[in-house]
Amino acid sequence: MSIEIRGLSKSFGAFQALRGVDLTVASGELTALLGPSGCGKTTLLRIVAGLETPDEGEVRHHGEPVQDASPRERNVGLVFQHYALFRHLTVFENVAFALRVRKRPRAEVEARVRELVELVQLSGLEDRRPAQLSGGQRQRVALARALATRPKVLLLDEPFGALDARVRQELRRWLRRLHDEIHVTTLFVTHDQEEAFEVSDRVVLMNRGRVEQVGTPRQVFEEPASPFVMQFLGSVNAFQARVVGGRARVGGLEFEAPPREGGWPERHPAQLFVRPHELEVYRTPGPESFPAEVLRVTPLGGTVRVELSATAVEGPLEAELDARRAEALALEPGDRVYAAPRRLRLFTEPPDSLTASAL
Ligand SMILES: Nc1ncnc2c1ncn2[C@@H]1O[C@H](COP(=O)(O)OP(=O)(O)OP(=O)(O)O)[C@@H](O)[C@H]1O
């Protein structure tokens, strides 16, 4: 079942939570809604679920408008961050709940619950109550319960948000495997980039009630469509720049501007970004390199973070080198080195048109 969202707007009093959102979620796809707190992810999810009415726009399920359908008629499965399990009911009865409400025959309920409990790997715990389960187990029960009526769409709002980091990580891998098994169209709200990237087929980046970009994790990371996406996904070195004669000027530095269709507007303000892993560090000068001083060296496991200061630009710079390269360079605070961006991204401001390219 695909989900088509067209021109959705929603205000709460004077506050506009959604501003003309268009989005298509393909059938069987797991899509993450990713963005900072308050950007409208939950509001969008609640409208798709039928728990909230939009001011404008519409939601279709497989081409059919669902505006007038109740949440139950839409047959969506919902899981929220905070366990909404019935505390007085066992795991079995929690999972069976929606089937009992629908007055399904007893044998069918039993078979379906057994199947689901197995699917979420909780066999043997059917008689426990929520208080006797770990947080991760409770969320798996919530998921089994949401799947009981074979929903066409699964809506998950920060389902692992209340769990500790290790359990979260386990559960998102588990969710990915589960999705590969059952292929139910899923919208997954998260503000955690790693979680969105690890779990989903496609990521929808939201900012202030709008969709900024939709793409695979690789696309949104490698080809960010706006300064917001660039800065939201991982750390960046950001500079105010100006393009003069096809070269980007930043403080006292100059770099070749990436190619852009129609060329760059002359002397137009622009934002220039370099990701830490795309900032090279050398012992000797090279093309487009500039002198810098090592401030700090922090090993991070497979990589090493190097903080630098360069007289030509304001503020510290961050480079991330792989551990071998860092070992070869044997950097110490106070060392004089040369830094050069391997790749930079430039965005004119405004409008937020862009280009991104390898140098
Ligand atoms: N029922 C409501 N009444 C008033 N304001 C609301 C209501 N629901 C949401 N909002 C506001 O709309 C904005 C978007 O909220 P929403 O919950 O959709 O954001 P979100 O991206 O899911 O954020 P978070 O990750 O913090 O949950 C927020 O500023 C929120 O305060």
The ligand as an ORCA input file, in Angstrom:
! r2SCAN-3c Opt
* xyz 0 1
  N      -1.800     19.773     19.584
  C      -0.911     20.763     19.458
  N      -1.180     21.999     19.896
  C      -0.294     23.021     19.770
  N       0.908     22.894     19.203
  C       1.253     21.679     18.747
  C       0.376     20.557     18.853
  N       0.994     19.478     18.311
  C       2.199     19.912     17.890
  N       2.356     21.223     18.140
  C       3.538     22.033     17.803
  O       3.850     21.823     16.444
  C       5.268     21.730     16.253
  C       5.601     20.451     15.555
  O       5.393     19.392     16.460
  P       5.717     17.885     16.110
  O       5.406     17.076     17.324
  O       5.068     17.519     14.846
  O       7.279     17.966     15.893
  P       8.344     16.792     15.829
  O       9.180     17.092     14.651
  O       7.694     15.475     15.902
  O       9.186     17.066     17.126
  P       9.685     16.059     18.286
  O      10.819     15.291     17.682
  O      10.118     17.001     19.367
  O       8.503     15.222     18.659
  C       5.883     21.870     17.635
  O       6.359     23.189     17.796
  C       4.749     21.583     18.582
  O       4.899     22.311     19.783
*
